[in-house]
Amino acid sequence: MASAVAVGGRPARKRRSASSGSLTRGSAFGLGVSMIWFSLLVLIPLSAIIVKAAGGGLSTFTDVLTNDNTRAALGLTVVSSLIITAINMVMGTIIAWVLVRDRFPGKGLLDLIIDIPFAMPTIVAGLVLLSLYGPESPIGVEVNSTRWAVLLAIAFVTLPFVVRTVQPVLEELDTDVEDAAASLGATRFTTFRRVVLPSLVPAIFAGAALSFARGISEYGALVLISGNLPRKTEVVSVRLFSFLEGGNTEAAAAVATIMLLVALLAIVALDVIQRRVARRG
């Protein structure tokens, strides 16, 4: 702690420590506005969904989970999202590596195209996928109304997440360490595994968490190409919408609450895994 210095016969005023936990008026105002905005957009709607689901009691959740169609939709959605998330972790890292470390014609265009799933309305994405992979496919690949269509649609809308979380980290990495490892005889694979990958792990898993959360909640890209066949290609978002159409709002709220818990568990699990992987690396 810095001591007070006398200036002009008067003790100098001690500077407030940044670690004291006190907030300035500007900081307090900013925090208050942020929490109000966050509450209006996230906390209050989520609380309303949970309260609505709890209004029907435990029987509402029991009925939802014991329903064959709903259980099949939950399993298909979660498993498909996990599969695509694992693929995105690998392919997204490779794409980010190519965009950062390689030079080739059309690189800028490819970097721009990566963001198309972000910008394109998901129902338009579903129409595009149906036109390309549906009946009378121009490339001879028809996967509509199959589980392959579910995987394809989720892969399309979640592609950019890992790429965009890994890319800035790669751009900031100092290549001198890699050069030093190579000068000591390390192979390119060993250098990547022992030097580069540990720095990328947090970004990879952050993108994976976003990818999984988007995958389990996707509706627009799936509703056209999947066919919405119960116990075969129907996903949770479509199942939830069918509850709403039937006026069963409590069941719809229960399904939404279950998916919220699934998303939270997945995010926590991915965070724990990435911490352990980074520590071992």
SVG drawing of the C-alpha trace seen along z (x, -y; Angstrom):
<svg xmlns="http://www.w3.org/2000/svg" viewBox="-55 -24 73 68">
<polyline fill="none" stroke="black" stroke-width="0.4" points="0.0,0.0 1.4,-3.4 2.1,-5.7 0.6,-9.2 3.1,-11.9 2.9,-15.4 2.5,-18.2 2.5,-21.8 2.3,-20.6 -0.9,-18.6 -1.0,-14.8 -1.7,-13.7 -5.0,-12.0 -4.5,-8.2 -5.4,-6.8 -8.3,-4.4 -7.2,-0.9 -8.6,0.7 -8.9,4.0 -11.1,2.6 -14.2,3.7 -15.9,0.2 -17.4,-1.2 -17.3,-4.7 -20.6,-6.3 -20.0,-5.7 -19.2,-2.1 -22.2,-1.6 -24.5,-3.2 -23.0,-1.0 -23.4,2.1 -27.0,1.2 -28.0,0.6 -26.2,3.8 -28.1,5.9 -31.4,4.4 -30.9,5.0 -29.6,8.6 -32.6,9.3 -35.1,8.0 -33.6,10.1 -32.5,13.3 -33.2,13.7 -36.9,12.7 -37.9,14.8 -36.0,17.8 -37.6,17.4 -41.0,17.2 -40.4,20.4 -39.3,22.3 -42.2,21.0 -44.6,21.9 -43.2,25.4 -43.3,25.8 -47.0,24.7 -48.0,28.1 -46.0,29.9 -43.7,32.8 -46.2,34.7 -45.7,32.3 -42.0,33.3 -42.9,36.9 -45.4,36.9 -43.0,35.2 -40.1,37.5 -42.2,40.7 -43.8,39.7 -42.1,41.8 -42.2,39.1 -40.7,36.5 -38.0,38.8 -37.0,39.8 -36.8,36.1 -34.6,35.3 -32.3,38.2 -32.0,37.3 -31.3,33.6 -28.7,34.1 -26.9,37.0 -26.9,35.2 -25.6,32.0 -22.8,33.8 -21.7,35.5 -21.6,32.3 -19.9,30.5 -17.1,33.0 -16.8,32.7 -16.7,28.9 -13.9,29.0 -11.7,30.8 -12.8,29.2 -13.3,25.7 -9.7,25.8 -8.4,26.9 -10.3,24.2 -9.1,21.6 -5.5,22.8 -5.8,22.6 -7.2,19.1 -4.5,17.8 -1.3,19.7 -1.8,20.3 -1.8,18.0 -3.8,18.9 -6.0,17.2 -9.6,16.7 -8.6,16.7 -10.6,13.4 -13.7,14.8 -13.5,18.0 -13.1,16.0 -16.2,14.1 -18.3,17.2 -17.6,18.7 -20.0,16.2 -22.9,16.9 -24.6,19.3 -24.5,16.4 -26.1,13.9 -28.6,16.1 -32.1,16.6 -32.3,20.2 -35.5,20.9 -33.7,19.7 -30.8,22.1 -33.4,24.9 -34.7,24.0 -31.2,24.0 -30.4,27.4 -33.7,28.8 -33.1,27.5 -29.6,29.1 -30.2,32.3 -33.9,32.8 -36.0,34.4 -34.6,33.9 -31.2,33.0 -29.0,31.4 -26.0,33.4 -27.9,36.7 -27.8,36.7 -31.2,37.0 -31.1,37.1 -34.4,35.2 -36.6,36.8 -33.6,38.8 -31.4,38.4 -28.6,37.5 -30.6,34.4 -30.7,33.5 -26.9,33.8 -26.4,31.8 -28.7,28.9 -27.0,28.7 -23.6,28.8 -24.5,25.9 -25.7,23.5 -22.9,24.3 -19.9,24.3 -18.6,20.8 -18.5,21.0 -15.2,22.9 -13.6,21.2 -14.3,17.7 -13.2,18.5 -10.0,20.2 -9.0,17.8 -8.2,14.7 -6.2,16.8 -4.1,18.3 -3.5,14.8 -2.1,13.6 0.2,16.6 3.9,15.9 5.5,18.2 9.0,17.8 8.2,20.6 7.2,22.9 10.4,22.1 12.4,22.8 10.7,26.2 11.4,27.0 15.1,26.0 15.3,28.5 14.2,31.3 10.4,31.4 8.2,32.5 5.4,30.3 2.8,32.6 4.7,32.6 5.1,28.8 1.4,28.4 0.4,30.9 2.8,29.6 3.1,25.9 0.2,24.7 -2.7,26.9 -2.6,26.0 -3.1,22.4 -6.0,23.2 -7.9,25.5 -9.9,22.8 -11.0,21.2 -11.9,24.6 -14.0,25.6 -15.6,22.2 -16.6,22.6 -17.8,26.1 -20.1,24.9 -21.6,22.3 -22.0,24.9 -23.8,27.4 -26.1,24.8 -27.0,23.6 -27.5,27.2 -30.0,28.3 -32.1,25.1 -32.1,25.1 -35.5,25.0 -35.6,23.1 -32.9,25.1 -34.4,28.4 -38.1,27.9 -38.1,28.2 -35.4,30.8 -35.9,33.2 -39.5,34.1 -40.4,33.9 -41.2,37.6 -42.1,38.6 -39.5,41.0 -37.3,40.7 -36.4,37.1 -38.4,34.9 -36.2,32.7 -36.9,31.0 -37.7,27.6 -40.3,29.0 -41.7,31.1 -42.0,28.0 -43.8,26.1 -46.3,28.9 -47.1,28.6 -47.7,24.9 -49.9,25.5 -51.9,28.0 -52.3,25.4 -50.2,27.4 -48.0,24.6 -47.0,26.3 -45.5,29.2 -43.8,26.8 -42.3,25.0 -41.2,28.3 -39.4,29.2 -37.8,25.8 -36.6,26.2 -35.2,29.6 -33.2,28.3 -32.0,25.4 -30.6,27.8 -29.0,29.9 -27.3,26.8 -26.0,25.8 -24.7,29.2 -23.0,29.4 -21.3,26.0 -20.1,27.0 -18.8,30.3 -17.0,28.7 -15.4,26.2 -14.2,28.9 -12.8,30.9 -10.9,28.0 -9.4,27.1 -8.1,30.6 -6.8,30.8 -5.1,27.5 -3.5,28.5 -2.1,31.7 -0.9,29.9"/>
</svg>
